[in-house]
Amino acid sequence: MGVCGPVHDERSWTFDLDPGGVDPVLGIERLEQAYLRRDPDYDKGITVPALVDVPTGQVVANDFPQLTLDLSTEWAAFHRDGAPDLYPEARRDEIDEIMDVVYSDVNNGVYQCGFAGSQADYEQAYDRLFARLDWLSDRLAGQRYLVGDTITEADIRLFTTLARFDAVYHGHFKCNRSKLSEMDVLWAYARDLFQTPGFGDTTDFDHIKRHYYVVQTDINPTQIVPSGPDLSGWLAPHRRDELGGRPFGDGAPPADPPADEAVPVEHRALAA
């Protein structure tokens, strides 16, 4: 896994975190180069995540909603021993239904608030976002995970927005009816996931904040990055295990991230 730096220019993502600013596997300085190797006339967004074919150095796919589903299904022969089934066939219709509304109202909803071009558009997105968060709180009040008793793709996709909520979306995108830490059920649910291997140990709060506050100068022209919020709360007891559930189902937790992919300790939530 290649990790791009959190701050980029108009040409988008660079590998400035790597020695010499060059990805050691692909030998490129910018993700843009992998897009142009696939299509020299490519003129759309240079987005992450992107799946790149190493022998040719060409981008294969950047369709983020489909990419993880493909990794769960089409790449099963390459899964580690004990890998959990994050997209169980018997629950896919329900998972898809939840993911659709989470994307529309939450994942994309925060962006519709942040980049709204009018007061009316903002208020509509704001109302839809918090109505969905309240709906999710009600759903999760009596069950540990969104679908069934194990972690699925639906939980992973909701977590990505919850992890950024207080650090970025509450202030930067004006999603400020309440902080995640003030929504009891969702906050406990997010902490439960965060303390599960594969979630908090791959969450880089420094990268999250620097990307949004430094790159999005139309919203934050000063590029000042907030010092807060206090991250120690992410490690507070959540008691969600009292609801039962088996986080990894019949599988097993992942090992710690490889050393060259580990989040620097100063970028993680630490106990107070």
C-alpha positions as CSV (number, residue, x, y, z in Angstrom):
1,M,0.0,0.0,0.0
2,G,1.4,3.4,-1.0
3,V,0.4,6.3,1.1
4,C,0.3,9.7,-0.5
5,G,1.0,12.8,1.5
6,P,-2.0,14.6,3.0
7,V,-1.3,18.0,1.4
8,H,-1.2,18.5,-2.4
9,D,-1.2,21.1,-5.1
10,E,-3.6,21.5,-8.1
11,R,-2.0,18.4,-9.7
12,S,-3.1,16.4,-6.7
13,W,-1.6,13.6,-4.7
14,T,2.2,13.2,-4.3
15,F,4.4,10.6,-2.6
16,D,6.3,13.2,-0.5
17,L,6.3,11.0,2.5
18,D,8.6,8.5,0.8
19,P,12.4,9.0,0.6
20,G,13.2,11.4,-2.2
21,G,9.5,11.9,-2.8
22,V,9.3,8.8,-4.9
23,D,7.1,5.8,-4.4
24,P,9.5,2.9,-3.9
25,V,7.4,0.4,-5.8
26,L,6.0,2.4,-8.7
27,G,9.0,4.8,-9.0
28,I,6.7,7.8,-9.5
29,E,6.5,11.1,-7.7
30,R,2.8,11.8,-8.3
31,L,-0.2,9.5,-8.6
32,E,-1.1,11.5,-11.7
33,Q,1.7,9.7,-13.5
34,A,-0.1,6.3,-13.0
35,Y,-3.3,7.8,-14.4
36,L,-1.6,9.2,-17.4
37,R,0.2,5.9,-18.1
38,R,-3.3,4.4,-18.4
39,D,-4.7,7.2,-20.5
40,P,-2.3,10.0,-21.7
41,D,-5.4,12.2,-22.3
42,Y,-7.0,11.7,-18.9
43,D,-8.4,15.0,-17.8
44,K,-10.6,14.1,-14.8
45,G,-9.8,14.1,-11.1
46,I,-6.7,12.3,-9.7
47,T,-8.4,10.5,-6.8
48,V,-7.5,8.1,-4.0
49,P,-7.9,5.2,-3.4
50,A,-6.6,3.9,-6.7
51,L,-5.6,0.4,-7.6
52,V,-2.4,0.4,-9.7
53,D,-1.0,-2.5,-11.7
54,V,2.7,-2.7,-10.8
55,P,4.2,-4.2,-14.0
56,T,2.6,-1.5,-16.2
57,G,2.4,1.3,-13.6
58,Q,-1.2,2.0,-14.9
59,V,-4.2,2.7,-12.8
60,V,-6.7,-0.2,-13.0
61,A,-9.6,1.3,-11.0
62,N,-10.5,4.3,-8.8
63,D,-14.2,3.5,-8.3
64,F,-14.0,3.6,-4.5
65,P,-17.5,2.2,-3.8
66,Q,-16.8,-0.9,-5.9
67,L,-13.1,-1.3,-5.1
68,T,-13.5,-2.7,-1.6
69,L,-16.3,-5.0,-2.7
70,D,-14.1,-6.4,-5.4
71,L,-11.3,-6.9,-2.9
72,S,-13.8,-8.8,-0.7
73,T,-15.1,-11.0,-3.6
74,E,-13.0,-11.2,-6.7
75,W,-9.7,-11.3,-4.7
76,A,-10.7,-13.9,-2.1
77,A,-8.0,-16.3,-3.2
78,F,-5.4,-13.8,-1.9
79,H,-7.0,-13.2,1.5
80,R,-5.0,-13.9,4.5
81,D,-5.9,-17.0,6.6
82,G,-8.7,-16.0,9.0
83,A,-9.8,-13.0,7.0
84,P,-13.3,-12.0,8.0
85,D,-16.2,-12.0,5.4
86,L,-17.0,-8.3,5.3
87,Y,-19.6,-8.8,2.5
88,P,-21.5,-12.0,3.4
89,E,-23.6,-13.1,0.5
90,A,-26.7,-13.8,2.6
91,R,-26.8,-10.2,3.9
92,R,-25.7,-8.3,0.7
93,D,-29.0,-6.8,-0.1
94,E,-29.3,-5.3,3.4
95,I,-25.7,-4.2,3.4
96,D,-26.2,-2.5,0.0
97,E,-29.3,-0.8,1.3
98,I,-27.5,0.6,4.4
99,M,-24.5,1.6,2.4
100,D,-26.6,3.5,-0.1
101,V,-28.3,5.7,2.5
102,V,-25.0,6.2,4.5
103,Y,-23.3,7.3,1.3
104,S,-26.0,9.6,0.2
105,D,-26.8,11.3,3.5
106,V,-23.6,10.9,5.6
107,N,-20.4,10.2,3.6
108,N,-21.5,12.6,0.8
109,G,-23.8,14.6,3.0
110,V,-21.0,16.3,5.0
111,Y,-19.5,17.4,1.6
112,Q,-22.9,18.8,0.5
113,C,-22.9,20.8,3.7
114,G,-19.3,22.0,3.3
115,F,-19.5,22.9,-0.3
116,A,-23.1,24.2,-0.5
117,G,-23.4,27.2,-2.8
118,S,-26.4,28.7,-1.0
119,Q,-28.0,28.8,2.4
120,A,-30.9,26.8,1.2
121,D,-28.7,24.0,-0.1
122,Y,-26.7,24.0,3.1
123,E,-29.7,23.7,5.3
124,Q,-31.2,21.0,3.2
125,A,-28.0,18.9,3.4
126,Y,-27.6,19.7,7.1
127,D,-31.1,18.5,7.9
128,R,-30.7,15.3,5.9
129,L,-27.3,14.6,7.5
130,F,-28.5,14.8,11.1
131,A,-31.8,13.1,10.4
132,R,-29.8,10.1,9.0
133,L,-27.4,10.2,12.0
134,D,-30.4,10.1,14.3
135,W,-31.8,7.2,12.3
136,L,-28.4,5.4,12.6
137,S,-28.4,6.1,16.3
138,D,-31.8,4.5,16.7
139,R,-30.7,1.5,14.6
140,L,-27.5,1.0,16.7
141,A,-29.1,1.5,20.1
142,G,-29.9,-2.2,20.4
143,Q,-27.4,-3.9,18.1
144,R,-23.6,-3.7,18.0
145,Y,-23.2,-3.4,14.2
146,L,-25.2,-2.1,11.3
147,V,-26.0,-5.4,9.7
148,G,-26.0,-8.7,11.6
149,D,-23.7,-9.4,14.5
150,T,-20.4,-8.9,12.7
151,I,-18.5,-6.0,11.2
152,T,-19.4,-5.6,7.5
153,E,-18.6,-3.1,4.7
154,A,-21.5,-1.0,6.0
155,D,-19.7,-0.4,9.3
156,I,-16.4,0.4,7.6
157,R,-18.0,3.0,5.3
158,L,-19.8,4.8,8.2
159,F,-16.6,4.7,10.3
160,T,-14.6,6.7,7.7
161,T,-16.9,9.7,8.2
162,L,-17.4,9.3,11.9
163,A,-13.6,9.3,12.4
164,R,-13.3,12.7,10.7
165,F,-16.5,14.2,12.2
166,D,-15.2,16.1,15.2
167,A,-11.7,16.7,13.7
168,V,-13.0,18.2,10.5
169,Y,-16.7,18.1,9.5
170,H,-18.1,19.7,12.7
171,G,-16.2,23.0,12.1
172,H,-14.8,23.0,8.7
173,F,-17.9,21.8,6.9
174,K,-20.4,23.5,9.4
175,C,-21.9,20.2,10.5
176,N,-22.4,21.6,13.9
177,R,-25.7,20.6,15.4
178,S,-23.7,18.4,17.6
179,K,-20.3,16.8,17.8
180,L,-19.9,13.0,17.4
181,S,-18.8,13.0,21.0
182,E,-22.2,14.4,22.0
183,M,-24.2,11.7,20.2
184,D,-24.0,9.0,22.8
185,V,-24.9,5.9,20.7
186,L,-22.8,6.8,17.6
187,W,-19.9,7.9,19.8
188,A,-19.8,4.6,21.6
189,Y,-20.2,2.7,18.3
190,A,-17.4,4.7,16.7
191,R,-15.1,4.0,19.8
192,D,-15.9,0.3,19.6
193,L,-14.8,0.2,16.0
194,F,-11.8,2.5,16.6
195,Q,-10.5,0.1,19.4
196,T,-10.9,-2.9,17.0
197,P,-7.8,-4.0,15.1
198,G,-7.8,-2.5,11.6
199,F,-9.6,0.7,12.5
200,G,-7.9,3.0,15.0
201,D,-4.4,1.6,14.2
202,T,-4.8,2.8,10.6
203,T,-6.4,6.2,11.3
204,D,-4.1,9.2,11.0
205,F,-5.7,12.2,12.5
206,D,-2.8,14.5,11.6
207,H,-3.2,13.6,7.9
208,I,-7.0,14.0,8.1
209,K,-6.8,17.6,9.5
210,R,-3.9,18.8,7.4
211,H,-5.6,17.6,4.2
212,Y,-8.9,19.4,4.7
213,Y,-7.7,22.6,6.4
214,V,-4.6,23.2,4.2
215,V,-5.8,22.0,0.8
216,Q,-9.4,23.4,0.8
217,T,-8.5,27.0,0.8
218,D,-11.8,28.1,-0.6
219,I,-13.3,27.1,2.7
220,N,-10.2,27.8,4.9
221,P,-8.2,30.5,3.2
222,T,-5.8,31.0,6.1
223,Q,-4.8,27.3,6.0
224,I,-4.6,27.3,9.8
225,V,-5.0,23.7,11.2
226,P,-6.9,23.5,14.5
227,S,-4.9,22.1,17.4
228,G,-7.9,20.1,18.7
229,P,-9.9,18.2,19.3
230,D,-8.6,16.1,22.2
231,L,-8.3,12.5,20.9
232,S,-7.9,10.7,24.1
233,G,-11.7,10.1,24.3
234,W,-11.4,7.6,21.4
235,L,-9.8,5.1,23.8
236,A,-12.5,5.5,26.6
237,P,-14.5,2.4,27.4
238,H,-17.5,1.9,25.1
239,R,-19.4,-1.0,26.6
240,R,-20.8,-1.9,23.2
241,D,-19.6,-5.5,23.8
242,E,-22.5,-5.9,26.2
243,L,-24.7,-6.0,23.1
244,G,-23.0,-9.2,22.0
245,G,-21.8,-9.7,18.5
246,R,-18.6,-11.2,17.0
247,P,-16.5,-8.5,15.4
248,F,-14.8,-10.8,12.9
249,G,-17.4,-13.5,12.7
250,D,-15.7,-16.8,12.0
251,G,-12.5,-15.0,11.1
252,A,-9.7,-13.5,13.2
253,P,-8.3,-10.0,13.7
254,P,-5.7,-8.7,11.4
255,A,-2.1,-8.3,12.6
256,D,-0.6,-4.9,13.3
257,P,0.0,-2.8,10.1
258,P,3.4,-3.4,8.5
259,A,6.1,-1.1,9.8
260,D,6.2,1.0,6.6
261,E,2.4,1.5,6.8
262,A,2.1,2.2,10.5
263,V,0.5,5.5,11.6
264,P,3.2,7.5,13.5
265,V,2.4,7.5,17.2
266,E,2.1,11.2,17.3
267,H,-0.7,11.1,14.8
268,R,-2.8,8.6,16.7
269,A,-5.2,8.8,19.6
270,L,-3.4,8.3,22.9
271,A,-4.7,7.9,26.4
272,A,-4.8,11.1,28.4
